[in-house]
Structure formats: structure tokens, C-alpha cells
Amino acid sequence: MFIPDPKVFQKQNPKSAFFGEGYANAIDGNYGAVKDGDSLIRRTIESTMKLIVKSGNILTPAELLYNNKIHERSYYPQIGSLFNWLFTEYGVDKINEMYTLC
């Protein structure tokens, strides 16, 4: 699987949230909340993704990478889920190599 270099990609696509939000949402593990009485209970990315899958609004990796007009309620859990998969498939250390500091 080809993953572009974040530094080069961000220079070419400054409005894309792919790398920053993908990593952040994967690490956080939550997106959205449900009201339970007077409390809000955060939803996990997995439970939010079940709702997105059920609605049929799954986005492709290319859409997540290049489309900066996707509403955050749809974008953030999906990009977090994709980065969770990347962490599982390639390991955190390999993904972190994309974020080396200059």
C-alpha cells in the first residue's frame, strides 16, 4: 500500500487533514457521544463506524486523502479507523517513520 510522505503531501494539499487527524483520532479512539440522562457518554470509533457502515456512507482511502469537504462527523471516525488499521497492519514504528522531524 502506498502512503505519501506527510511533509510533501501537506505542502501540495495544505487543507487535507489526513495525516494529522488520522493519527489523532486513532490514538484518541473515540468520536461522538450519546446522551444518557444528564451525562454524555463518548462513543468509540468502532461503535461510530458501525453506524456509518449501516448508513452506507463509507469513504474510500482516496476520498479521505484528497477530499477536504467531507463533514467531520463522517471524516474523523473513518480516518481514525483507517489509521488504526495502518497501525495494526504496519506497526506504530513504521507509521511513525512518516512523521520524522527535520
C-alpha positions in Angstrom: 0.0 0.0 0.0 1.4 3.4 -1.0 1.2 6.1 1.7 2.6 9.5 0.6 5.2 11.3 2.6 3.3 13.7 5.0 5.6 16.6 4.5 5.4 16.5 0.7 1.7 15.8 0.8 0.9 18.7 3.2 2.8 21.1 1.0 0.8 20.0 -2.0 -2.5 19.6 -0.2 -2.5 22.1 2.8 -6.2 21.7 3.6 -6.0 17.9 4.0 -6.5 16.6 7.5 -5.5 13.0 6.5 -2.2 12.7 8.5 -2.9 14.9 11.5 -6.5 13.9 12.2 -6.0 10.3 11.2 -3.2 9.8 13.7 -5.0 11.9 16.4 -8.4 10.1 16.1 -6.7 6.7 16.1 -4.9 7.5 19.3 -7.9 9.1 20.9 -10.1 6.1 20.0 -13.4 8.0 20.4 -15.6 10.1 18.2 -19.1 11.3 19.1 -21.2 10.9 22.2 -24.7 9.8 23.3 -26.7 11.5 26.0 -27.5 9.3 29.0 -29.6 11.4 31.4 -27.6 14.4 32.3 -24.3 12.8 31.1 -22.6 12.4 27.7 -21.0 9.0 27.0 -18.3 9.1 24.4 -18.6 6.6 21.5 -15.7 4.6 20.4 -14.5 4.9 16.8 -15.7 1.3 16.4 -19.2 2.0 17.5 -19.4 5.1 15.4 -18.1 3.2 12.4 -20.9 0.6 12.9 -23.4 3.4 12.4 -21.5 4.7 9.3 -21.4 1.2 7.8 -25.1 0.8 8.5 -25.8 4.1 6.8 -23.7 3.0 3.7 -21.6 6.2 3.9 -18.2 4.5 3.8 -15.5 6.6 2.1 -12.5 5.3 0.2 -9.0 6.0 1.3 -8.6 8.2 -1.8 -11.7 10.2 -0.7 -10.3 10.6 2.8 -6.9 11.7 1.4 -8.0 14.2 -1.1 -11.5 15.5 -0.3 -11.3 18.4 2.2 -15.1 19.0 2.0 -16.2 15.9 4.0 -18.1 16.7 7.1 -16.1 16.0 10.2 -18.8 13.6 11.7 -18.1 11.3 8.7 -14.4 12.1 8.2 -12.9 11.8 11.7 -14.1 8.4 12.7 -13.3 6.9 9.3 -9.8 8.4 9.1 -9.2 7.2 12.7 -10.4 3.7 11.8 -8.1 3.7 8.7 -5.1 4.7 10.8 -6.0 2.0 13.4 -5.8 -0.4 10.5 -2.4 1.0 9.4 -1.1 0.7 13.0 -2.2 -2.9 13.1 -1.0 -3.8 9.6 2.4 -2.0 9.6 3.0 -1.2 13.2 3.3 2.1 15.0 7.0 2.4 14.5 6.6 2.1 10.7 3.8 4.7 10.6 5.9 7.0 12.9 8.7 6.9 10.3 6.4 9.0 8.1 6.5 11.7 10.8 10.2 12.1 11.3 11.2 15.6 12.4 13.5 17.7 10.3 
